[in-house]
Amino acid sequence: ATAPTLFQPLRIRDVELANRLAVSPMCMYSAQDGHLTDFHLVHLGQFALRGAGLTIVEATAVEPRGRISPEDSGLWSDSQIEPLKRVVDFVHAQNHKIGIQLAHAGRKASTLALWHLKPGTRCLATADQGGWPDDVVAPSAIPFAAEGGWPEPRALTLDEVEGVVRAFADAARRAVAAGIDVVEIHAAHGYLLTEFLSPLTNRRTDRYGGSFENRIRLAVEVIRAVRAVIPAGMPLFVRISATEWMEHGHETGQRSWDLEESIRFAKRLPELGVDLLDVSSGGNQPDQRIEVHPYYQVSLAGKIRDALRAEGKDMLIGAVGMISEAEMARSIVQVGEGVKGEEKKDRETVEVDEEHGQKTQADLVFVGRQFLREPNFVLKIAEVLGVPVKWPNQYLYGAPRRKL
Ligand code: FNR
């Protein structure tokens, strides 16, 4: 029997992923001055060791003030190449692929990692705590929220905006030098590129603000600059927030970045050399209104995928968010009945929405927190779906149906 699509290889340009399960980028707040550490080698290495076709390194800042926290990963300096290469080499030794997410935190920079927050304390990382509260930048001088101790950003000058584009390209060049297989540009979750996309956070009156064309300009320039410095055979991904969940403001004339603008933006990406759009949502506004259920983001991915297909554009789509069961992961990339039997158990916990099961929602499944709970998620669901995935030699005695 042929393997479910989820376990069939996916070729993107010159890179072949062994399956369609990717470890979603997750900040670990464990870097030293932007350099990956032993923590990252073990943390990221474990996923490749346990079958993840693609592991994406956490949001990696393209300049120091573009870090979310003082302990974020970075690629603004050549000295950061070697520790990244060490992780890349390990993943390659397991015959799997590794990507990196390049990011700029914008107005959500200089904040503290979760475990440094004490009740009643502010999220801002002060200079004493390694932060840079006086050098937080954004399209416009609007803080994320009035409450909670968010930094007061200053609007980037035109020269600085051009500097951001160069910083993304320089970081991408370093990622290539480290041997990375895939580059993803972070334009989601309310960080700098999202802030430019959204009319709520971008009040600029120059060529980077106002009209749709002006608001997408920085993202487009970053994509072009990165595509120009990475090899032609290297896949380029972009992660967006498909909506900032502020539609309730539209009635009072407060436009926001929504699914319609995301679809419009998505249609521009294939010609810019983007291979996959990784569809997330939210993060740009404290008063976003999200109804969370297992398919709340997967459905957004499906809608963008449909809109592209309707115009004959076949850019790949990634789905992410609350994907934690075998059958859910399987059915996102493949319509039709699942493999009968054991996996039905998993299905009971998954609330199926009306569109689900009617059509393929995405081409690649990104999983975050489930990998933190269960690093062998890929091997486990292979077993549930009855797919004979090879375990690493060192772990063979632990593989299903193998006796001592
Ligand atoms: C995240 N997420 C995230 N997203 C991103 O684009 N870049 C990042 O660096 C991070 N960092 C991060 C850290 C941690 C600890 C978590 C839990 C999440 C979001 C993540 O990639 C994913 O989109 C969400 O967690 C939703 O997927 P899951 O976790 O429901 O599978």
Boltz pocket constraint, residues with backbone or C-beta under 6 A from the ligand:
constraints:
  - pocket:
      binder: B
      contacts: [[A, 24], [A, 25], [A, 26], [A, 27], [A, 28], [A, 58], [A, 59], [A, 101], [A, 186], [A, 188], [A, 189], [A, 239], [A, 280], [A, 320], [A, 321], [A, 322], [A, 323], [A, 366], [A, 367], [A, 368], [A, 369], [A, 370]]
      max_distance: 6.0
